[in-house]
């Protein structure tokens, strides 16, 4: 399988001469993968995304998306990438939700009937049909994220890039966003590329994790593999998820456990552990009675 995104030893220099280097491990994304990028502020996450989108040109290194240089093939690449920025208020520009979702299709001069069908289909899949006639300014943060996501998905992209999609969302909206993103990946084959500071959510939305720190891709692997690397996490000023810390502690104490991806998996293990403990106590009690 050919990677859909490849970045190797990227170097960029901004007009004020600020230099950003992203070297170390190559950054490779395969079709249909869910990739999360972690790192402290200033690590280069935004610069990396801007190059993948073709908004910036590298001074050195290589960037390829679907086998093309994004900065030299901007229109082709952008038709295949949906983007949801961290501040969606700057992204939503339509007077109504319907207009905002339809914006790109109208620019592409798609037939009105097809526009209406596709807008209503994507709104239905994100459960925001009731918002289509609303004014975006008055929506909640979670609703705005869904509207921006609908606008990003209207062109049926192969890649979806989301910068801090869980920022400022309440717990219910976070859960809904996780479910939506996983649905897009698993049911529609959309490749996900996500940056987030919400580290406890990462195991639920990532197949692989990249850690950026001090101009380097310092770690790559499954969430469990990356989060077990305590030294890399500390160097990048990252704290492992609570469940990872808990179950790593249990493993270090001799329990045969895997690191769970979510609360449900953790709950299943703890129930088994308690059940085994009860059975042991019951057997010990029976043995003592028989001995007596």
ZAMARGU-4260 file (C-alpha; in steps of 0.2 Angstrom, whole numbers, plus 5000, padded with zeros to 4 digits):
<rodrens>
0) 5000/5000/5000 | 5007/5017/4995 | 5007/5030/5008 | 4995/5044/5006 | 5006/5057/5015
5) 5025/5057/5016 | 5036/5070/5024 | 5054/5069/5026 | 5066/5081/5035 | 5055/5096/5033
10) 5063/5114/5035 | 5054/5130/5033 | 5059/5148/5036 | 5046/5161/5040 | 5047/5179/5034
15) 5054/5185/5051 | 5068/5172/5049 | 5060/5160/5062 | 5066/5143/5056 | 5056/5127/5059
20) 5064/5110/5057 | 5054/5094/5058 | 5067/5080/5056 | 5071/5063/5064 | 5058/5050/5060
25) 5049/5051/5043 | 5031/5056/5044 | 5021/5043/5034 | 5002/5041/5034 | 4994/5026/5025
30) 4976/5027/5017 | 4962/5024/5030 | 4974/5027/5045 | 4969/5038/5060 | 4984/5048/5065
35) 4986/5060/5080 | 5001/5072/5081 | 5006/5077/5099 | 5019/5090/5105 | 5021/5106/5115
40) 5017/5123/5108 | 5030/5128/5095 | 5035/5110/5091 | 5030/5112/5072 | 5012/5104/5072
45) 5004/5119/5063 | 5019/5121/5051 | 5018/5102/5046 | 4999/5104/5043 | 5002/5119/5032
50) 5014/5110/5021 | 5003/5095/5019 | 4989/5107/5014 | 5001/5116/5001 | 4999/5133/5010
55) 5018/5133/5013 | 5033/5128/5003 | 5048/5119/5011 | 5065/5126/5010 | 5072/5109/5012
60) 5065/5091/5013 | 5051/5083/5004 | 5032/5084/5006 | 5021/5072/4996 | 5002/5070/4997
65) 4995/5057/4985 | 5011/5056/4976 | 5011/5075/4972 | 5019/5091/4980 | 5005/5100/4988
70) 5013/5117/4985 | 5014/5114/4967 | 4998/5105/4965 | 4987/5115/4977 | 4970/5114/4968
75) 4971/5095/4965 | 4977/5092/4983 | 4964/5103/4991 | 4949/5094/4982 | 4955/5078/4991
80) 4958/5086/5009 | 4945/5092/5021 | 4950/5104/5035 | 4943/5109/5051 | 4954/5123/5059
85) 4955/5126/5078 | 4945/5142/5078 | 4930/5137/5067 | 4923/5155/5069 | 4936/5160/5056
90) 4931/5146/5045 | 4912/5147/5045 | 4907/5162/5033 | 4890/5158/5027 | 4875/5168/5032
95) 4866/5152/5036 | 4872/5135/5040 | 4866/5128/5023 | 4875/5141/5014 | 4891/5138/5023
100) 4891/5119/5020 | 4887/5122/5001 | 4900/5135/4999 | 4913/5124/4991 | 4901/5115/4979
105) 4894/5132/4973 | 4912/5138/4969 | 4915/5122/4959 | 4898/5126/4950 | 4890/5110/4955
110) 4872/5109/4949 | 4859/5116/4962 | 4850/5100/4964 | 4865/5090/4967 | 4871/5103/4980
115) 4855/5102/4989 | 4856/5083/4990 | 4874/5083/4996 | 4871/5096/5009 | 4856/5087/5016
120) 4865/5070/5016 | 4880/5077/5025 | 4870/5086/5037 | 4860/5070/5040 | 4875/5060/5043
125) 4881/5073/5056 | 4864/5075/5064 | 4863/5094/5060 | 4848/5094/5048 | 4839/5105/5061
130) 4853/5118/5060 | 4852/5121/5041 | 4842/5137/5042 | 4851/5144/5057 | 4863/5158/5058
135) 4880/5151/5063 | 4885/5165/5075 | 4872/5159/5087 | 4877/5141/5088 | 4886/5132/5102
140) 4904/5127/5101 | 4900/5109/5097 | 4887/5114/5084 | 4899/5125/5075 | 4912/5111/5075
145) 4899/5100/5067 | 4895/5113/5054 | 4914/5116/5050 | 4916/5097/5048 | 4901/5096/5037
150) 4909/5109/5026 | 4925/5099/5026 | 4916/5083/5021 | 4905/5090/5007 | 4918/5086/4994
155) 4920/5068/5000 | 4939/5070/5003 | 4951/5056/5005 | 4960/5065/5020 | 4952/5075/5034
160) 4964/5086/5044 | 4957/5093/5061 | 4967/5105/5072 | 4962/5103/5090 | 4944/5097/5086
165) 4940/5094/5105 | 4945/5111/5110 | 4932/5120/5121 | 4919/5105/5119 | 4909/5099/5133
170) 4910/5080/5137 | 4895/5075/5128 | 4901/5085/5112 | 4918/5077/5114 | 4910/5059/5114
175) 4899/5064/5099 | 4915/5071/5089 | 4925/5055/5093 | 4910/5044/5086 | 4909/5055/5071
180) 4927/5054/5067 | 4928/5035/5069 | 4913/5033/5059 | 4921/5043/5044 | 4936/5032/5045
185) 4929/5015/5048 | 4913/5017/5036 | 4920/5029/5023 | 4938/5025/5023 | 4943/5043/5027
190) 4961/5046/5032 | 4961/5056/5048 | 4975/5068/5053 | 4972/5076/5070 | 4982/5087/5082
195) 4976/5088/5100 | 4981/5092/5118 | 4967/5081/5125 | 4978/5067/5128 | 4965/5056/5137
200) 4955/5055/5120 | 4970/5049/5110 | 4968/5030/5112 | 4950/5031/5106 | 4954/5040/5090
205) 4972/5035/5085 | 4979/5020/5076 | 4996/5028/5077 | 5004/5043/5086 | 5018/5055/5081
210) 5026/5065/5094 | 5035/5082/5088 | 5047/5090/5100 | 5061/5102/5098 | 5062/5101/5079
215) 5061/5082/5078 | 5048/5068/5076 | 5054/5060/5092 | 5042/5045/5093 | 5030/5035/5082
220) 5019/5020/5086 | 5002/5015/5093 | 4996/5025/5107 | 5000/5011/5120 | 5018/5010/5113
225) 5021/5029/5113 | 5013/5032/5130 | 5024/5019/5138 | 5039/5028/5133 | 5040/5039/5148
230) 5056/5048/5144 | 5050/5054/5127 | 5033/5060/5135 | 5042/5070/5148 | 5054/5078/5135
235) 5039/5084/5125 | 5030/5090/5141 | 5016/5077/5139 | 5007/5068/5152 | 5001/5050/5148
240) 4983/5047/5149 | 4976/5042/5166 | 4971/5025/5161 | 4989/5022/5153 | 4997/5027/5170
245) 4985/5016/5180 | 4987/5000/5169 | 5006/5003/5167 | 5007/5003/5186 | 4997/4987/5187
250) 5008/4979/5174 | 5024/4984/5184 | 5016/4976/5199 | 5015/4959/5190 | 4997/4959/5183
255) 4996/4952/5166 | 4987/4967/5158 | 4986/4976/5141 | 4984/4995/5141 | 4966/4999/5137
260) 4960/5011/5124 | 4945/5017/5133 | 4935/5016/5150 | 4925/5001/5143 | 4940/4990/5141
265) 4947/4996/5157 | 4931/4991/5166 | 4930/4974/5158 | 4948/4970/5164 | 4944/4976/5182
270) 4928/4966/5183 | 4938/4950/5178 | 4951/4955/5190 | 4939/4957/5204 | 4930/4941/5199
275) 4946/4931/5200 | 4950/4938/5217 | 4932/4933/5223 | 4935/4916/5217 | 4952/4915/5225
280) 4944/4920/5242 | 4930/4908/5240 | 4942/4893/5236 | 4953/4898/5251 | 4938/4899/5262
285) 4932/4882/5256 | 4949/4874/5259 | 4950/4881/5277 | 4933/4873/5280 | 4938/4856/5273
290) 4954/4856/5283 | 4944/4860/5299
</rodrens>
